[in-house]
Amino acid sequence: MNPMHISSNKLLILLLFFSFYSAEAQLTTRDSARTTQLYGLSLGVYQPAGDMALNYRFFSSAEVEYLLKNKKGRIFGASFKAHYGNAVKDAEGIFSNLTDDSNNFLGVNGEFSTIQAGMSGGQLMFHFGKLLSSSYNPNSGWVILEGLGLGQHKIGLRDQRGTLPQLQSPFLEGYDRLHIGAYTNTSVRYLHLDNDERLNWAASISFTTGASKNIRGYNVDEAKSDDSMKFDLFYGGTFTWYIPVYRKQESFYLVD
C-alpha cells in the first residue's frame, strides 16, 4: 500500500475531526453569554410630575438607542429620546391675551389663525447597567439600567397659516417656556435576545428626575420673570425593538 495514500487519509480524518470540533465549539445565543451590540428603536408613554406637571399632561416619546452588552452582562451605551404630544395643560390660559372671548386666535386683517400648542423636547443620555438574572437564555433577562444626561422641554407652537405675528420669533420665546437641565434615569427592563437572533426586544418601566431652568427668564402671559430652578419628574414605559450585532470571534469559536 502506498504510504503517501495512508498519510493523506489520516490528514483527511484529522481535518474532519477539527472541523467537527470547531462546529461543536461554536458559541450560540441559546447556551452561551455573548458580547452584543444592540441597535434599538423605542416608543414610550410618560406621565409628568413635580414642576413639569404644572405645564404638561401625559406625553409620548420616540427613541434611538445603542447599547453594548459584554459576556459578563455589563451594559454601556447612549440614547436620544424625542418627546412630543398635545400635552400643554393650560394652553387657553397661556395664550388668553391673544384670543377673543371664544378662544379664537385673531391674526392679521381680522382672520382667524389656526394654532396648535404641544409639548416638544428631547434628552441625550449615557447609560450603564447590568443583566441581573438570566432567563430564556444566558443573554436575556432582567436588566437594571442607569442613565445620566442633558435634556430640554418647551411648549411647541405651530401657526399653520402664518397669520399671527405675535407668535413669531422673537415674540414666541416669551411663551414657549424653554427649559434646559440635567437628568438622571433609572429603568427596569426585560431584555429578550432570541435564540435564532430574529425577534429581539425589551419592555421597560423608567423613572426620570432632573433639575431645569427656564432659559428665557420671562413669561409674557404672566408678565413676570421665571428664573428659578425646577424639579422635573416623569415616569412611564417603553417598548424597544433591537437589531443585535454579535462579536465576530464569538460567533465562530469558544476562544478568541
N, C-alpha and C positions, 0 to 999 in steps of 0.2 A: 504493500500500500504506500502511496506517495506521502512522505512526511509533511510536505507542504500542504496537501489536501487536509490532513488531520489538523494542522495548525490553523488553517482557515476556518474549519468547523468550530474549533474551540473559541476562536476570536468572535465568530458569529454568535455563539452561545453567550459569551461574556457581554457583548453589546446588547443582546436581547435582555439579559438579566438586569443590566444597569438601566436600560430604558424602562423596564417594568418597575424597578425600584424608584426611579425618578417620578414616574406617574403616581405610584403609591404615596410618595413623599410630598406631593403637591398640597399646598395649603388651600383649604376651601372655607368659605364663609360659614358653612354649616358646622364645622368642627374645630376651627382654629381662630384665635384672636388675630386680627389683621390691621395693618396700617391703611387708613382710608381717607381720601379727600372727599368731602361732601359738598356738592353744589346744590343749594336749595332755593326754592320759591315758596313763599308763605302768604296766606291770607289770615287776618286776625280780626277780632272784635274786642272792644275795650270799654270799660266804664270809668270815667274820671272821678276823682275825689279830691279832697283838700281844696286849695285855692283854684285848681284847674276846673273844679266843678262849678265855680261861680260863673264861668263863661260858656262851658260846653256840656253837652249831653253825650250819650253813647256815640262812639265813632268807630271807624274801621281802619285797617292798615293793609298795606302790601309790602313785602319784604324780600330782599335778596340776601343770601347768606353763604358764607364759605367757612367750613369747619375742617380741621384735621384731627382725626382720631388715631392715636397710636396703639400698639399692641397691648399696652398696659391699661388702656381705657381712658387715658387722659385726653382732653379735648381742648383745642385752641382755635380761635378764628375771629371773624368780624362779620358785621351785618349792617345793612342800611334799610331803615324802615320808613315808609312814607305814610303819613296819617291823612285821612280825608273823611268827609261826611257833612251832611246838612245838620250840624250839631250845635249851632250857636243857640245859647239858651234864651237870650232876651234881645233878639235882633230888632224887634219893633221899638224897644226902649232905647237901644243904642242909636238908632237912626231916626228917632222921632222928630228931630228938628229939621229933617229933610223930607218929611212926608206930610200929606194932608190928613184930615180927620178920618179918612178911610184907609190910612196907611199906604197910600199910593205915592210913589216917588214921582215928583214933578220935575221934568227935565227942561231943556231949552224950548222956547216957543210954546210952553204950556203942555208939551207932550208928556205922556206917562212913560217912565223908564222901567224896564224890567231888571230888577236887581236880585241876585241870588247871593245869600250870605252863608258861608260854610266854614268849617274848620279845616285848616291845612297845616302841615308841619312835617317834621322828619327827625330821625335820630341816627347817628353813626355810633355803633357800639363795638367794643372789643370784648371777646368772650373767653372764659376759661372754665373748665368743669371736669366732671369725672363720670364714667359709667359705673354706677354703684353696684348694681346687681344684674347679672345677665339672665335672660330668658329667651326661649325660642332657639337662639344660637349664641355663641360667645361674643358676638358683635352687637347684639340687640339687648334692650332692657331699659331700666330706669336711669335717667341722667339728671344730675343737678348741674345747672349752668349759671354762672355769674357773669354780669356784664357791667362795663363802665364806659361812658362816652359823653357826647355832646348832643344837644337837640334844640329844636325850636318849635313854636306853635303860634298861630295867629288866626285872626278872622279873615278868611279869604273872601274876596268880593268879585263878582263878575257882572259888569254892566253890559248886557247883551246888545243894546242898541248904541251905546256910547254917547248918550244924550244927557248925562248927568255930570257936569264938570266938577261938582262938589265932591265927587268920589273918584276924581282923577288925581294922580300924583301932582303936587306934594300934599294935597288935602287928605288923600286917602290914609296917609300914615297916622293921622290923628285919630283914626277909628279902628285900625286893624289890630291893636294890642299885641304887637310882635314881641314875644318873649324868647330869650335865649338863655340856656343854662346847662348845668352838668347833671347827669343822670346815672343812676345805678339800676340794675335789673337782676332779678332772681327768677329763674324758671325751672319748673319740674316738668320733664317731658318723657314720654315713652318713645324710644328710638327703635324702629324696625328696619333692619337691613336683611333683605330677602336672601334665602339660601341660594337661589338661582340668579341673584343680582338683578331682578326685574322690578319688583314692587318695593320701593324704599321710601319711607315716610316717618314723620314724627308728629305726635299730638302733644301740645304743651299748654300749661297754665303758667302765667307770668305775673309778676308784681314789680312795678316800676316806680321809683321815687326820685325826686330831684329838686334842685333849687334854681329858680329862674328869675329874670328881671326884665321888665318892660323897657326895651332899649329906646323907644320913642320918648319916654319920660313924661308924656302928657296925653290925656284923653279929652278930645274935643267935646264929646257929648256930655261929659261930666264937668267940663270946664275946670279941671284941676290936674295937678301933677300926679304922676304914678311912677315912683322910683323905688318902691320898697321891694325887698326880696320876697318871692312867692314860694310856697311849698306845693309842688306838683306831685300828684299821685294818680296812677291809673292801673287797673288790673283787668285781666281777661284771658282769652285763649287763642291759640293759633293752630293751624294745620299746615305742615310743610311737606313738600314733595322733593325728594333728593335724587340727584344723579351721582352715584358713587364712582370714584376712580381709585382702584386698589393699587398698592405698591407693586411694581412690576416684578421685582425679585421674589416677593412673597407669593405672587400668582403662579410661580413655577417650582420653587424649591423651598424646603424647610430651612436651609441655611443660606444666607445671602452670599 
